[in-house]
Amino acid sequence: MKDAARQHFRSAPHVSGAATVKPKDYEAPAEADAGVEAENEYAAWAILRNSEHPLHVGDLLELPEGALRICKYVGFDEAKWLVPEPAQASLPGTPQTAQDAAQA
């Protein structure tokens, strides 16, 4: 997690349910840190805690099946990427802006 986003995450209240995370708040791990084989997220945390890049609050782990887990003070919770809704396209022939309306 990027430092600015981590500070916000640390001060945010704990919520139940899956955490929604924004891709812009995260950096891809270095190649050497990308592959930790562990039985579960807690085993991965134990492996990484004495490494050069331990897990911190707000960091994500991706499980082999693609599920995300976010590291919190109390353990790991489910997480999911925020997927923005696609912009609704207007119907053909419907002006999209005031300028388009003036030209029509």
N, C-alpha and C positions, 0 to 999 in steps of 0.2 A: 504494500500500500504506500502511496506517496505520502510524504510527511504532512502536508497541509490537510489532506483528507483524514489522516490518522488523528490529528489533533481534534478535528470535528467529531470523529467517531468516538474518541475517548470521552468526550463531554456529553454525548448524546445519551438519553435515557435508554435503559434496557427494554427491548420490546420482545414480545413472544411471537412465534411464527418465523417463517423464512425471512431473512434479511435481504433486502433488495440492494444490490451493489452496482455502481456505475463503472463501466470499463475505463473511463477517463481517470478514475482515481487509483488505477493500478498500473504497475509496470510488469512486463513479462520477466520471469526469473531468468537469471543467467543460465547458460547451457549446463553448467556444472550443478546448479541447484534445482534443475527442472525434474529430475527423476529420483524420488526417494521411494523405495519399496518398503511398505510397512503394512501390518495387519489392519490397522485402522488409523484414524486421525490422531489419536492420543499416542500411539506408537510412533507415528511420524514426528510428532512434537518432541517426544523423548529423544529420538535420533538426532533431530536438528538443534535441540537446546544447547548443546556444547559445540556446535559447528560455527563456522564463520558467519552464517546467515540464519540465526534462530528465528522461529516464528514469534511475531509480536501481536498484540491485540489489534484486530482489524485485518490481519493477513488472511489470505484464502488458501485452501487446499482443494485440489481437484482430485476426486476419487477416480479409480480406473474406469468406472461405468459413466463418468462424466458429471456426477453430482458434485456440487460445491459445498464446502464447509467453511465457515468464518470463525476465526479464533476470537473468543471473547474472554472477559475476566473469569467467567464461570465455567468455561470449557469451550466446546465447539457447537455451533448451531447451523442449521440448514441455511443456505444462501442461494440466491438466483440473480442472474444478470438482469439489469433493467433494459428492457427492449422497448424503445420508443414506438408509439403507435404511428403507422404511416399517415402522412398527410392525406386528407380526403381530397380527391380530385373532383372538380366541379363537373357538372353535366355538360356535354358538348353544347355549345351555343350560349352557355351561361357565362357572363363576364366575371372574371376573378377579381379585378380591382376597379377602382373608380376610373382610372385612366382607360382601362379596357372598355368600360361602360361608355365613356365619352367617345371612344373611337367607333363604337358599334352603331 
